[in-house]
Amino acid sequence: MSIKHLLLVGLLSLLAACSSNKATVLDESLSESELYVLAQKNLDANNYSMAIDSLRALESRYPFGRFAEQAQLELIYAYYQNMELEAAKSSADRFIRLHPQHPNVDYAYYLRGMTSFTRDRGLFERFLPLDMTRRDPGAARDSFNEFAQLVSRYPDSRYAPDARQRMVYLRNLLAAYDAHVGHYYLKRGAYVAAVNRGRYIVENFQQTPSVGDGLALMVEGYQRLAMDELANNALLTLQSNYPEHPSLKDGEFQHHVEPAQKDTGWVESMTVGLLDKVMTPPAMNRDTQMEREMEQQYQEALNALPRDIKTPQQEQKAKRSIWSRLSFGLFD
C-alpha cells in the first residue's frame, strides 16, 4: 500500500471528523410538512447529518403526525448512510417493535441486516485489502441471522433477492473463518480440535469453497493422531470430490499447516513489517475476545487428549520455556 493511499485515508478521516462536529439549529416554527420537505432535500443532497437532525426533530415534535412513521424509516436509512451503524440498528429494532404490521417493515429488517453487514467494514477496510475471513465473525453471524429473518418472514420482499445473495457470501465467509481456526489448531498441535473444526465445516457448510479445507483438516488431524483408517476415509473423500485442492499434489496429501512467515531484516521490520502489524486483522490480536476463546478451546482440547496417543511433538511442547508460553509460541 503506497504512502499516497495512506494519506488519502488519513485526509478522509479528518474531513469526516470535521464534518461531524457541525451543529445544526432548526427553526422551532417549522411545521411538520416543512420539516419533512427539509429532510428530503438533505437526503437528496447526501447531507445525512442534516437529514438526521430534521427527521429527529420531526419525530419528536409530531410523534403522531402523518409523516411520523415514514420519518422513522428514513431515519434508519440516514443513520446507515452516515455510518452511525449502532444508531441505525437501534432505530430499526425500534421500528420493528412499534410497527410489526407496517407495509414497509421489511425495509427495516433489511437495513438492520445491512448495519451488521457493514459493521466490520470501516474506513480502512474499504481502502485497504484486508482478509475479511480472518476477522471476528460476530458481525457476519448477526448479519446472516438478520437477513434470514427477512427472507423467512417476507420471502416476496423486493429486498429478499439481495439478502439471499449476501447470505451466500456470509456463509462462505463463516466457513473460511472456521478453516482459519482449524489451521490455528494444527499449528498449536491441538489435533482433536482441528479435526472437530474440519468436521463441523463439512457437516454445516456444504456447497461452500471451504468444504475441501475441512476435509484436509480432518486428514491432517487424523494422521497426526495416528488414526489411519479415519485419515484414509477423509483423504479418499477429498481426492474424489476436490482433486485440485492445494493440499493434494499428484493425488498425494501434503502437509496442510500454513507456512510460517519468512524472517525479515531490521530495516523491513521497522518499515514494511511495522505496517503489516498495524494492518493485521484483529483475529491475530491476543486482546480480542475471539482469540481468547480460541486459546481456551485449544487448552481444553489439549487437556482432553489421552496421553497414550499424544505425539512426541506434543510432549515436547509441554516443556516450553516461560518466554515461549508468555508469547504463545510466536517467537519459537
Disulfide bonds with the S-S distance in Angstrom:
none
